[in-house]
Amino acid sequence: MSQPSPPPTRSVRRLVGAFLAVALLVGLDLWSKATVMPFLEARMTEFQAFHPGPPPEPELERDSHGHERYPVAGEWLAWMHNLNYGAAFGRGGGIQKILVPGRVLAILVLVILVLRAPPHRPVYLCALVLVLSGALGNLYDNLFYEPLIPHPDKPFGPVRDFIDVYFAVWDWHFATFNVADACISVG
């Protein structure tokens, strides 16, 4: 008769939990992008050729800077269509051939760090999980997302950003971001 296998150790359960959290966060990021971006594109003047007929309701509102936005919570929080070919805050769009392989390398390092995370450092593990999730979500866009209007000079796809925070008191927009970016920032 075979002996029953021993129960999984705490470290194995911890790692399974960590990678399950990564999968859930990446899924949330990709689902939110796949839901919000077509909603915005169907209402944007730039994409009318792809959506014949009048734009569906509700229509987008233009802010004082000419941005087409869908208000979510007053004037300060909205959805706004943005395709980012660069790094943080849209910087470095001209160096995609370095950025995307750099993201792949960062993901490999993060996976190793998650696997080696000490058991007595749960906050450290949570931070790694958040950053890894965000990096994977954005890398997915670089490798697999094809925009309606492709950019012929870019070897990789853009990252889809849609969360727009606006501070009217200072007339200032924070850089448009997505769930993956929020994970990276919090991590």
C-alpha positions as CSV (number, residue, x, y, z in Angstrom):
1,M,0.0,0.0,0.0
2,S,1.2,3.5,-0.8
3,Q,1.7,6.0,1.9
4,P,-0.5,9.2,1.7
5,S,1.5,12.1,0.5
6,P,2.4,14.7,3.2
7,P,0.3,17.8,3.3
8,P,1.9,20.7,1.3
9,T,4.2,22.9,3.3
10,R,3.3,26.4,4.2
11,S,5.9,27.7,1.7
12,V,4.2,25.8,-1.1
13,R,0.8,27.0,-0.2
14,R,2.2,30.6,0.2
15,L,3.7,30.4,-3.3
16,V,0.5,28.9,-4.8
17,G,-1.4,31.8,-3.1
18,A,1.0,34.3,-4.5
19,F,0.8,33.1,-8.1
20,L,-3.0,32.8,-7.8
21,A,-3.1,36.4,-6.7
22,V,-0.9,37.3,-9.7
23,A,-3.3,35.5,-12.0
24,L,-6.3,37.3,-10.5
25,L,-4.7,40.7,-10.7
26,V,-3.6,40.2,-14.3
27,G,-7.1,39.0,-15.1
28,L,-8.6,42.1,-13.5
29,D,-6.3,44.3,-15.5
30,L,-6.9,42.7,-18.8
31,W,-10.7,42.4,-18.2
32,S,-10.9,46.1,-17.3
33,K,-8.9,47.2,-20.4
34,A,-11.0,44.9,-22.7
35,T,-14.2,46.3,-21.2
36,V,-13.5,50.1,-20.9
37,M,-11.4,50.7,-24.1
38,P,-14.1,49.5,-26.6
39,F,-16.7,51.4,-24.6
40,L,-14.6,54.6,-25.0
41,E,-13.7,53.9,-28.7
42,A,-17.3,53.5,-29.7
43,R,-18.0,57.1,-28.5
44,M,-14.8,58.8,-29.7
45,T,-14.7,61.0,-32.7
46,E,-11.3,59.6,-33.7
47,F,-12.7,56.1,-34.1
48,Q,-16.0,57.0,-35.9
49,A,-14.9,55.3,-39.0
50,F,-14.8,52.0,-37.1
51,H,-18.2,52.5,-35.6
52,P,-20.6,53.8,-38.2
53,G,-23.7,55.6,-37.1
54,P,-24.3,57.9,-34.2
55,P,-22.2,57.3,-31.1
56,P,-24.0,55.2,-28.5
57,E,-25.3,56.7,-25.2
58,P,-24.0,58.0,-23.0
59,E,-21.7,60.4,-24.9
60,L,-18.3,61.4,-23.7
61,E,-17.8,64.9,-22.3
62,R,-15.0,67.2,-23.4
63,D,-13.0,68.8,-20.6
64,S,-11.4,72.3,-20.9
65,H,-8.3,70.7,-22.5
66,G,-10.3,69.0,-25.2
67,H,-10.0,65.5,-23.8
68,E,-13.0,63.2,-24.4
69,R,-13.8,61.7,-21.0
70,Y,-16.5,59.6,-19.4
71,P,-17.1,60.8,-15.9
72,V,-17.1,58.1,-13.2
73,A,-17.1,60.1,-10.0
74,G,-17.7,63.8,-10.6
75,E,-15.1,65.8,-12.5
76,W,-12.1,64.4,-10.7
77,L,-12.3,60.7,-11.8
78,A,-13.1,59.6,-15.3
79,W,-12.3,57.1,-18.0
80,M,-10.2,58.5,-20.9
81,H,-8.7,56.6,-23.8
82,N,-4.9,56.7,-24.0
83,L,-2.5,54.4,-25.8
84,N,1.0,54.5,-24.2
85,Y,3.9,53.4,-26.4
86,G,6.5,54.3,-23.8
87,A,7.3,53.7,-20.2
88,A,5.9,55.5,-17.1
89,F,4.1,58.7,-17.9
90,G,4.5,58.0,-21.6
91,R,8.2,58.6,-21.6
92,G,10.6,56.7,-23.8
93,G,8.2,55.7,-26.6
94,G,11.1,55.8,-29.0
95,I,13.0,53.1,-27.2
96,Q,10.5,50.3,-27.3
97,K,13.1,47.9,-28.5
98,I,14.8,48.3,-25.1
99,L,11.7,48.8,-23.0
100,V,9.9,45.6,-23.9
101,P,12.9,43.2,-23.5
102,G,13.6,45.1,-20.2
103,R,10.1,44.3,-19.0
104,V,10.6,40.6,-19.9
105,L,13.9,40.6,-17.9
106,A,12.2,42.4,-15.0
107,I,9.4,39.8,-14.9
108,L,11.9,37.0,-14.8
109,V,13.7,38.7,-11.9
110,L,10.4,39.2,-10.1
111,V,9.4,35.6,-10.5
112,I,12.8,34.5,-8.9
113,L,12.3,37.0,-6.1
114,V,8.8,35.7,-5.4
115,L,10.1,32.1,-5.3
116,R,12.8,33.1,-2.9
117,A,10.8,35.5,-0.7
118,P,11.4,34.8,3.0
119,P,8.4,33.3,4.8
120,H,8.5,35.9,7.6
121,R,8.2,38.9,5.1
122,P,4.6,38.9,3.9
123,V,4.5,42.6,3.0
124,Y,7.6,42.0,0.8
125,L,5.9,39.2,-0.9
126,C,2.7,41.2,-1.4
127,A,4.8,44.0,-2.9
128,L,6.5,41.6,-5.3
129,V,3.1,40.1,-6.3
130,L,1.7,43.5,-7.1
131,V,4.7,44.6,-9.2
132,L,4.8,41.3,-11.0
133,S,1.1,41.4,-11.8
134,G,1.4,45.0,-13.2
135,A,4.4,44.1,-15.3
136,L,2.7,41.1,-16.8
137,G,-0.5,43.0,-17.5
138,N,1.3,45.8,-19.4
139,L,3.7,43.4,-21.1
140,Y,0.6,41.5,-22.4
141,D,-0.5,44.7,-24.2
142,N,3.0,45.3,-25.7
143,L,3.0,41.8,-27.1
144,F,-0.6,41.0,-28.1
145,Y,-2.7,44.2,-28.2
146,E,-3.3,45.6,-31.7
147,P,-4.9,49.1,-31.7
148,L,-7.6,50.1,-34.1
149,I,-5.2,52.6,-35.6
150,P,-1.7,51.0,-35.6
151,H,1.4,53.0,-35.3
152,P,3.6,51.9,-38.2
153,D,6.9,53.0,-36.5
154,K,6.4,51.0,-33.3
155,P,7.6,47.4,-33.2
156,F,5.3,46.6,-30.2
157,G,1.8,47.4,-29.2
158,P,0.9,50.2,-26.8
159,V,-0.2,49.8,-23.2
160,R,-3.9,50.6,-22.8
161,D,-4.5,53.3,-20.1
162,F,-7.9,54.6,-19.2
163,I,-8.1,55.9,-15.6
164,D,-7.9,59.7,-15.5
165,V,-7.7,61.7,-12.4
166,Y,-8.2,65.5,-12.7
167,F,-7.6,68.1,-10.0
168,A,-9.7,71.1,-11.2
169,V,-8.5,73.3,-8.4
170,W,-5.0,73.2,-10.0
171,D,-6.3,72.5,-13.5
172,W,-4.0,69.4,-13.5
173,H,-4.4,65.9,-14.9
174,F,-2.5,63.0,-13.3
175,A,-1.0,60.7,-16.0
176,T,-3.7,58.4,-17.3
177,F,-3.1,54.9,-15.9
178,N,-4.6,51.4,-15.7
179,V,-5.0,48.6,-13.1
180,A,-1.5,47.2,-13.9
181,D,0.0,50.6,-13.3
182,A,-1.8,50.9,-10.0
183,C,-0.5,47.5,-8.9
184,I,3.1,48.6,-9.8
185,S,2.7,51.9,-7.9
186,V,1.2,50.3,-4.8
187,G,3.8,47.5,-4.9
